[in-house]
């Protein structure tokens, strides 16, 4: 046994400066979450006139902010925490985001939401950027005390700082709006949940249920509406919601149910839809794609392509020809399987009632195919019909087929997962939502083509043209077992029941077949209507 070990430790301890020992002991208190020992340690350090730095202060404030959850320590934690913060300010240490967040939590612990919010509002003078957690103390404090206008003010400040809400924050704002009977704000936060949260938690689902079962919810809404306005809004928004306010009058019926694999609600038979990005988002997406492509491609090439696409824009689908032709093949042109591309083109023509898709690949594949006697006739036909675009030398064909699919609001046939560097440039929620709606994957089983279409419905909150709501609840269930909230109003639960300017949907549908629409790009007539809407030029 090495007897020198303890002796070395004692010697090392003797050689430590008071500052180093204080730092080590404080770190140990933090690890053990031992606030009382940290208070004693801090008071000793002050009496010995040791120098404090930002890390020391943040460690002490962190211990205080975590101790407030213990009723026996809460009062001591708040009192000591503010003493630490005052000391920090008195010696001129600059707070960082962690400092402000910890002190805001202490302020909220004594129900002083105003002080917690003031800390966040003044954080800019330290050149510090607030985070979501920085706002939480003030926001939750105001919501718990039903100071609803102050809670809304916190949210507005978050928005101006570029801080996005997540489910806990939306949920608490939804609850305080419901508890104070502010129906318009409940409607607003339901749509924020739809936009930012895929499936709601059980606690959020309960808040939604309580709202729809309340007397205030039954009193709010319009019994007549402009059907054209609702239909236009649904179409423009990409389906699944209109955002024009509560529809109908009277009590709501709230049930927990499931959704069939085809997207039909098991309870009310409402057809859920695969939700697309909105028309405005689509146009902005196309513009950003064009800007990136022009920046990285040979500029005249892509601009020429945009001009070509303005003429050849009558299609419902785009084919990533290289991806399809090389599927399960050897590398290089000798392994390119044109009959696979041809099979995809024929199937898409059949689905679109004879309308041709656009095929994209590099111009070297066009030259190779024209030199191949067994391929020449097919490729010449595509060229003659103007449905083949050969990307020029030095260009990345990914930019071309992706831009065409977005610009023309088309389906895109590719197994490309779109994860490489060019797609990382688009790395945002909008791109993922667009892919879910527009990408068709494929397989060839014993030479037979199988297309995997976009899902028949999106697992997101949906608002129908009749005013009903469907809310998916998070869980470990399969999609067929997933629990949904089905929220309807008797008398306006189907499209044929609701009165529109004194006339029922049933009568309007007899005159206008598209009165009750389910927006889906699988229906080429709807795809065509979307493309006919005015859009900005990329």
ABEGO torsion letter per residue (X at the ends): XBAAAAAAAAAAAAABBAAAAAAAAAAAAAAAGBAAAAAAAAAAAAAAGBBBBAAAAAAAAAAAAAAAABAAAAAAAAAAAAAAAAAAAAAGBBBBAAAAAAAAAAAAAAGBAAAAAAAAAAAAAAGBBBBAAAAAAAAAAAAAAGBAAAAAAAAAAAAAAGBBBBAAAAAAAAAAAAAAGBAAAAAAAAAAAAAABABBBAAAAAAAAAAAABAAAAABEBABBBAAAAAAAAAAAGEGBAGAEBBEBEBBBBBBBBBBAAGBBAAAGBBBBBBBBBAAAAAAAAAAAAAAAAAABBAAAAAAAAAAAAABABBABBBBAAAAAABGBBBEAAABBAAAAAAAAAAAAAAAGGBBBBBBBBAAAAAAAAABAAAAAAAAAAAAAGABBBBBBGBBAAAAAAAAAAAAGBBBBBABAGABAAAAAABBAAAAAAAAAABBBBBBBGGBBBBBBBBABBBBBBBBAAGBBBBBBBEABBAAABBBBBBBBBGAABAAABBBGGBBAAAAAAABAAABBBBBAABAAAAAAAAABBBBBX
